[in-house]
Amino acid sequence: MATDIQKAVERVAKLRAQAEKASAPLADAEAQLRAAQEAESARRAERAAEYNREVVETWRERADDVTNSGDTARETFLTALSAEPWFAAYVEYRAARHKRGRVLTEAQRAQTALGEVQTVPEQRWYDARLLEDMVSHADRKAAELGAEFDQELADKRDTYILGTD
């Protein structure tokens, strides 16, 4: 029985030696992987800092460019809007309200000039729901475009940091 134990001890020692011999390249490879990952993390951190410095240095010009880029679109929108028949009808409707206001103002002035007590009511202005709906819809669409632009900026930053630009 002692021989069986001795054989088992020798076999375990032999297998341990083989395992240690085989694990050395794995440990070396793992160390190389950790070093490469740390180097990549440091490279990305440096690129992120570089990107952030550039953003801080150029944000004013970029913001001005983006702000002014909407001017032509606004003019195009107003031109297209003015050509729409429904918009012309809406303008006519709003103009009638303004005309009524002018009539009321003229009547108030006439009563004042004659020294009469003012019986002409003040003009009541209220927002038409059509405009609120249009503005609300335009704001939703603009927010979607803004989110797309934000994603483009994030993608550009990530691409730069990853060094795939």
URHU-V810145 format. One record per pair of residues at least 6 apart in sequence whose ideal C-beta (glycine too) atoms are under 7 Angstrom apart, sorted by the first residue. I is the first residue (numbers start at 0). J is the second residue. If there is no record, write none. Layout:
# URHU-V810145
I,J ; I,J
This chain:
# URHU-V810145
43,160 ; 46,159 ; 46,160 ; 46,162 ; 47,160 ; 50,156 ; 50,159 ; 50,160 ; 80,86 ; 89,129 ; 99,122 ; 100,122 ; 103,119 ; 103,120 ; 103,122 ; 106,119 ; 107,117 ; 107,119 ; 110,117 ; 110,118 ; 110,119 ; 111,117 ; 158,164
